[in-house]
Amino acid sequence: MTRARHRRPVAWIAVIATVSTWMVVAFAVPVAASAGTAAFHEVTTHRILDTRTSPGARLSGGSSLDLRVPEAAGAVAVVVSVTVTEPAGPGFLTLSRTGDPRPGVSALNFDAGSIISNQATVAVDVQGRFTIFTTATTHVVVDLVGTYVAATPSTVGRFSPVTPSRVLDTRTRGGAVPGGGSVVVQPHLAGAEAAVVTITVTQTAGPGFVTAHRSDGPAPGTSTLNFEAAGTIRAVLATVALAADGTFRIDVSVATHIVVDVLGSFTGAAAPSGRSGLFVPIVPTRQFDTRDGGLGRLAPGSSVTIDYADQPLAILGNLTVTDGRSAGFATASPGAQTDLTTSTVNTDRPAQAIAAAIAVARQPGAGVTFSTYGAQHLIFDISGAYVTDAGTAGSSSPAAVRIGPRETRSPFDGLSEADLLAAYPDASSTRAAVMTSDGTVHSFGQSDVDLPAASTIKALVLGCTLAGLQDRGSVQPDAATADLLHRMISVSDNDATTTLVDALGGAPALRPCANRFGASAITINPNGWGVTQVPPESFVRILRNLLRVDSTVLDAGWVAYARSLMLSSNIVSGERWGIGAGLPSGSTFWVKDGWWTTGPADFRYPGNRINSIGMIETSRDWWIIAIQGDRYASQQRGIAATELIATSVNRTLDAG
């Protein structure tokens, strides 16, 4: 998908402030809305444009078509189902009132060769005209669903939103609808003229379409949702007229499962007269685009919440999912209701851009929430609102947008195992872990290889010794212990380490201490403390409680003592390579390195074991790194491979 598919209007001014892991955006420049309220009027759904029926009528990329709808003369807006078919390349459609400047938003996104539909509510001029603009050459099909006619108050045609709920899922009841078959849907909307629902197809048997219509009448010869291949998952907003018994029918051209979620209804003639639920069209305007600022995708389960100062009953617009790491879906829901078992827009492959119209209630004091199920970006464009009895609606400028946690970027994005092995073929037993400041632990390399810790175990011995002193009520080590700790860390003195390990109760005492520091994976070797195996994922947790001021093991004074010992400037130069490579400018690092050259008779593998662990702090962030390697042809090669990993991690995390 190209960035141009979703263009931001130049009239927007945004002020961004970061609050914890959320981003709050306040908007200051409103875009004028169309004046007056309108009621929805159902029409018998029928086709008003099909460029396939006129040879050579396919719309060319970059061109526009003004479409006049006779039934909409004097109306405020129309509700249409728009389909593109046989597009020559990827692109999007924009729909707008004829004579208005073209808005910088999209109504429908498509790829080359796709067949895809979306419902749209479009303002029209006094002659009932709106304009279709396409960025890529394509056929376009438009079916008229209804119109909005100026009214205040009204009995019919007022939108009545409900909490989204699932009323049909053939995957759990009834089985797939066969090709040429149909299913009757009861949305339980007493007295309604029409239902507003999301219809989803899944596990499609092949290319085809579905049509939703009154259950007591013939199929109208139009389509509600189209799909181009077997195995498609696709959703669309549909406004469907209801029969006298409150039902509607969905006809399918090929076998598929059908899912229906109810969002609301339009009142019928028996409803009392009122103003609540009348429609106000808004110039299509972008409300948020989570790609802005170059920030990462929304994390799975994350959300965006939006609210409006004019307090509408509900909002209408277009929600786009794009740039997902995998197939996924998003849901629009009232307020903070993020756990609904419904969906608004679905994707069935990574990086797909799919838009779907939405109609969703605003919850007073909580706005509207867009939840994402998958690591992906969300875009929302508003095109209308429904008023309350007392309130006003029609501002396109939200009071605030709250954007939830982003996907945690892997520190190893800049380096693959293949890259490492291409540079250092003897790095086949190398593994690493990084803990980022949000507490997430990321892994790299051969997770099934357990390597001796060598001198990096001295960081754990330091922590165990300080924890023991703290437990005994000491506020500082005695002179002899302080000297041993200094020699163990600063110059990596093995004799000092052995003395300290013996004082703890020998190597077996390191296991319960490691557990206390958050490391559950540790293997004690009877051959000595240097052969203790601690995977890098455990090492970063140990350092988290040794070097961070919010340690759950050590008091602040003992953390400060550990930091002073492991600070790189207090380590002899020959012992501070490794994790500090590629260090961000102005940063500080704490380090403990370890190496061991072994012969053919030593343990499992001969060669050079190279380990480096420590922590990096910049002015705005911190992270902890543990790197372990084995079987290097030389110490220099092992250090170089270790520093290649560290450089990639440090540059990736410093870049944000």
ChimeraX attribute file (.defattr): number of C-alpha atoms within 10 A of each C-alpha:
attribute: neighborCount
match mode: 1-to-1
recipient: residues
	/A:1	15
	/A:2	8
	/A:3	7
	/A:4	13
	/A:5	21
	/A:6	20
	/A:7	13
	/A:8	18
	/A:9	14
	/A:10	7
	/A:11	10
	/A:12	15
	/A:13	13
	/A:14	11
	/A:15	9
	/A:16	13
	/A:17	11
	/A:18	11
	/A:19	10
	/A:20	8
	/A:21	10
	/A:22	17
	/A:23	16
	/A:24	18
	/A:25	20
	/A:26	16
	/A:27	17
	/A:28	15
	/A:29	13
	/A:30	15
	/A:31	16
	/A:32	12
	/A:33	18
	/A:34	15
	/A:35	13
	/A:36	16
	/A:37	25
	/A:38	26
	/A:39	29
	/A:40	28
	/A:41	20
	/A:42	20
	/A:43	13
	/A:44	12
	/A:45	21
	/A:46	17
	/A:47	17
	/A:48	14
	/A:49	17
	/A:50	16
	/A:51	17
	/A:52	15
	/A:53	11
	/A:54	8
	/A:55	7
	/A:56	10
	/A:57	13
	/A:58	18
	/A:59	20
	/A:60	18
	/A:61	18
	/A:62	12
	/A:63	12
	/A:64	16
	/A:65	14
	/A:66	15
	/A:67	17
	/A:68	18
	/A:69	18
	/A:70	12
	/A:71	14
	/A:72	22
	/A:73	17
	/A:74	15
	/A:75	24
	/A:76	28
	/A:77	29
	/A:78	24
	/A:79	22
	/A:80	25
	/A:81	26
	/A:82	24
	/A:83	24
	/A:84	27
	/A:85	24
	/A:86	17
	/A:87	23
	/A:88	16
	/A:89	16
	/A:90	18
	/A:91	23
	/A:92	25
	/A:93	24
	/A:94	20
	/A:95	25
	/A:96	25
	/A:97	23
	/A:98	21
	/A:99	12
	/A:100	13
	/A:101	9
	/A:102	16
	/A:103	17
	/A:104	17
	/A:105	25
	/A:106	26
	/A:107	30
	/A:108	27
	/A:109	26
	/A:110	26
	/A:111	21
	/A:112	15
	/A:113	15
	/A:114	21
	/A:115	22
	/A:116	24
	/A:117	31
	/A:118	25
	/A:119	28
	/A:120	24
	/A:121	25
	/A:122	25
	/A:123	31
	/A:124	28
	/A:125	19
	/A:126	14
	/A:127	15
	/A:128	22
	/A:129	23
	/A:130	22
	/A:131	20
	/A:132	20
	/A:133	21
	/A:134	24
	/A:135	20
	/A:136	21
	/A:137	22
	/A:138	28
	/A:139	23
	/A:140	23
	/A:141	21
	/A:142	22
	/A:143	21
	/A:144	23
	/A:145	24
	/A:146	24
	/A:147	28
	/A:148	27
	/A:149	21
	/A:150	20
	/A:151	19
	/A:152	16
	/A:153	18
	/A:154	23
	/A:155	19
	/A:156	23
	/A:157	27
	/A:158	29
	/A:159	27
	/A:160	22
	/A:161	22
	/A:162	16
	/A:163	14
	/A:164	24
	/A:165	18
	/A:166	17
	/A:167	15
	/A:168	20
	/A:169	17
	/A:170	17
	/A:171	15
	/A:172	10
	/A:173	8
	/A:174	11
	/A:175	12
	/A:176	22
	/A:177	21
	/A:178	16
	/A:179	17
	/A:180	11
	/A:181	14
	/A:182	19
	/A:183	19
	/A:184	15
	/A:185	18
	/A:186	18
	/A:187	23
	/A:188	13
	/A:189	20
	/A:190	12
	/A:191	17
	/A:192	25
	/A:193	25
	/A:194	28
	/A:195	27
	/A:196	24
	/A:197	25
	/A:198	26
	/A:199	24
	/A:200	24
	/A:201	27
	/A:202	21
	/A:203	17
	/A:204	24
	/A:205	18
	/A:206	17
	/A:207	16
	/A:208	20
	/A:209	23
	/A:210	23
	/A:211	20
	/A:212	26
	/A:213	27
	/A:214	22
	/A:215	22
	/A:216	13
	/A:217	10
	/A:218	9
	/A:219	16
	/A:220	14
	/A:221	10
	/A:222	19
	/A:223	25
	/A:224	27
	/A:225	27
	/A:226	25
	/A:227	22
	/A:228	16
	/A:229	15
	/A:230	16
	/A:231	16
	/A:232	22
	/A:233	22
	/A:234	25
	/A:235	29
	/A:236	27
	/A:237	28
	/A:238	29
	/A:239	24
	/A:240	26
	/A:241	27
	/A:242	24
	/A:243	17
	/A:244	14
	/A:245	13
	/A:246	20
	/A:247	21
	/A:248	23
	/A:249	23
	/A:250	21
	/A:251	21
	/A:252	24
	/A:253	19
	/A:254	20
	/A:255	23
	/A:256	29
	/A:257	22
	/A:258	24
	/A:259	20
	/A:260	24
	/A:261	23
	/A:262	25
	/A:263	27
	/A:264	24
	/A:265	27
	/A:266	28
	/A:267	26
	/A:268	18
	/A:269	13
	/A:270	11
	/A:271	16
	/A:272	12
	/A:273	14
	/A:274	15
	/A:275	23
	/A:276	20
	/A:277	28
	/A:278	33
	/A:279	34
	/A:280	29
	/A:281	28
	/A:282	23
	/A:283	24
	/A:284	28
	/A:285	25
	/A:286	24
	/A:287	20
	/A:288	21
	/A:289	17
	/A:290	20
	/A:291	17
	/A:292	11
	/A:293	8
	/A:294	8
	/A:295	13
	/A:296	18
	/A:297	23
	/A:298	26
	/A:299	20
	/A:300	18
	/A:301	17
	/A:302	22
	/A:303	24
	/A:304	26
	/A:305	21
	/A:306	21
	/A:307	23
	/A:308	22
	/A:309	14
	/A:310	17
	/A:311	25
	/A:312	29
	/A:313	26
	/A:314	25
	/A:315	25
	/A:316	22
	/A:317	24
	/A:318	27
	/A:319	25
	/A:320	25
	/A:321	23
	/A:322	23
	/A:323	19
	/A:324	23
	/A:325	15
	/A:326	15
	/A:327	18
	/A:328	23
	/A:329	25
	/A:330	26
	/A:331	23
	/A:332	27
	/A:333	29
	/A:334	22
	/A:335	20
	/A:336	17
	/A:337	17
	/A:338	20
	/A:339	10
	/A:340	14
	/A:341	10
	/A:342	22
	/A:343	26
	/A:344	29
	/A:345	28
	/A:346	27
	/A:347	23
	/A:348	17
	/A:349	15
	/A:350	16
	/A:351	17
	/A:352	23
	/A:353	22
	/A:354	24
	/A:355	31
	/A:356	25
	/A:357	26
	/A:358	28
	/A:359	25
	/A:360	27
	/A:361	27
	/A:362	24
	/A:363	19
	/A:364	14
	/A:365	12
	/A:366	15
	/A:367	27
	/A:368	26
	/A:369	26
	/A:370	25
	/A:371	28
	/A:372	26
	/A:373	19
	/A:374	22
	/A:375	25
	/A:376	29
	/A:377	26
	/A:378	25
	/A:379	21
	/A:380	25
	/A:381	26
	/A:382	26
	/A:383	27
	/A:384	27
	/A:385	30
	/A:386	33
	/A:387	24
	/A:388	19
	/A:389	14
	/A:390	9
	/A:391	13
	/A:392	18
	/A:393	27
	/A:394	29
	/A:395	24
	/A:396	26
	/A:397	22
	/A:398	22
	/A:399	17
	/A:400	18
	/A:401	23
	/A:402	19
	/A:403	24
	/A:404	22
	/A:405	19
	/A:406	22
	/A:407	18
	/A:408	15
	/A:409	16
	/A:410	18
	/A:411	27
	/A:412	21
	/A:413	11
	/A:414	15
	/A:415	16
	/A:416	14
	/A:417	16
	/A:418	12
	/A:419	12
	/A:420	19
	/A:421	14
	/A:422	11
	/A:423	12
	/A:424	17
	/A:425	14
	/A:426	20
	/A:427	24
	/A:428	18
	/A:429	19
	/A:430	29
	/A:431	27
	/A:432	27
	/A:433	25
	/A:434	29
	/A:435	25
	/A:436	20
	/A:437	13
	/A:438	11
	/A:439	12
	/A:440	11
	/A:441	20
	/A:442	18
	/A:443	17
	/A:444	20
	/A:445	20
	/A:446	15
	/A:447	15
	/A:448	9
	/A:449	14
	/A:450	20
	/A:451	23
	/A:452	27
	/A:453	28
	/A:454	23
	/A:455	26
	/A:456	27
	/A:457	24
	/A:458	26
	/A:459	25
	/A:460	21
	/A:461	25
	/A:462	23
	/A:463	26
	/A:464	25
	/A:465	20
	/A:466	26
	/A:467	22
	/A:468	15
	/A:469	16
	/A:470	18
	/A:471	10
	/A:472	9
	/A:473	9
	/A:474	13
	/A:475	12
	/A:476	14
	/A:477	16
	/A:478	10
	/A:479	9
	/A:480	9
	/A:481	16
	/A:482	12
	/A:483	12
	/A:484	18
	/A:485	25
	/A:486	20
	/A:487	18
	/A:488	24
	/A:489	29
	/A:490	21
	/A:491	16
	/A:492	21
	/A:493	16
	/A:494	16
	/A:495	12
	/A:496	17
	/A:497	23
	/A:498	20
	/A:499	14
	/A:500	21
	/A:501	22
	/A:502	13
	/A:503	11
	/A:504	17
	/A:505	10
	/A:506	15
	/A:507	20
	/A:508	18
	/A:509	16
	/A:510	23
	/A:511	19
	/A:512	14
	/A:513	21
	/A:514	22
	/A:515	15
	/A:516	17
	/A:517	25
	/A:518	19
	/A:519	21
	/A:520	18
	/A:521	15
	/A:522	19
	/A:523	17
	/A:524	18
	/A:525	14
	/A:526	11
	/A:527	9
	/A:528	14
	/A:529	25
	/A:530	22
	/A:531	19
	/A:532	25
	/A:533	19
	/A:534	25
	/A:535	26
	/A:536	31
	/A:537	24
	/A:538	22
	/A:539	31
	/A:540	27
	/A:541	23
	/A:542	25
	/A:543	26
	/A:544	24
	/A:545	20
	/A:546	30
	/A:547	25
	/A:548	17
	/A:549	16
	/A:550	13
	/A:551	17
	/A:552	14
	/A:553	20
	/A:554	24
	/A:555	17
	/A:556	16
	/A:557	13
	/A:558	24
	/A:559	21
	/A:560	15
	/A:561	15
	/A:562	23
	/A:563	20
	/A:564	16
	/A:565	22
	/A:566	23
	/A:567	20
	/A:568	22
	/A:569	15
	/A:570	17
	/A:571	22
	/A:572	12
	/A:573	11
	/A:574	8
	/A:575	18
	/A:576	25
	/A:577	19
	/A:578	29
	/A:579	31
	/A:580	24
	/A:581	19
	/A:582	17
	/A:583	20
	/A:584	19
	/A:585	9
	/A:586	8
	/A:587	15
	/A:588	17
	/A:589	21
	/A:590	25
	/A:591	30
	/A:592	29
	/A:593	29
	/A:594	23
	/A:595	23
	/A:596	16
	/A:597	16
	/A:598	16
	/A:599	11
	/A:600	9
	/A:601	8
	/A:602	10
	/A:603	10
	/A:604	10
	/A:605	13
	/A:606	16
	/A:607	19
	/A:608	22
	/A:609	27
	/A:610	33
	/A:611	32
	/A:612	30
	/A:613	27
	/A:614	29
	/A:615	27
	/A:616	19
	/A:617	18
	/A:618	15
	/A:619	10
	/A:620	7
	/A:621	14
	/A:622	19
	/A:623	25
	/A:624	27
	/A:625	31
	/A:626	31
	/A:627	29
	/A:628	31
	/A:629	29
	/A:630	27
	/A:631	21
	/A:632	24
	/A:633	17
	/A:634	15
	/A:635	17
	/A:636	12
	/A:637	16
	/A:638	27
	/A:639	22
	/A:640	18
	/A:641	25
	/A:642	27
	/A:643	20
	/A:644	20
	/A:645	27
	/A:646	26
	/A:647	20
	/A:648	20
	/A:649	25
	/A:650	22
	/A:651	16
	/A:652	18
	/A:653	19
	/A:654	20
	/A:655	8
	/A:656	11
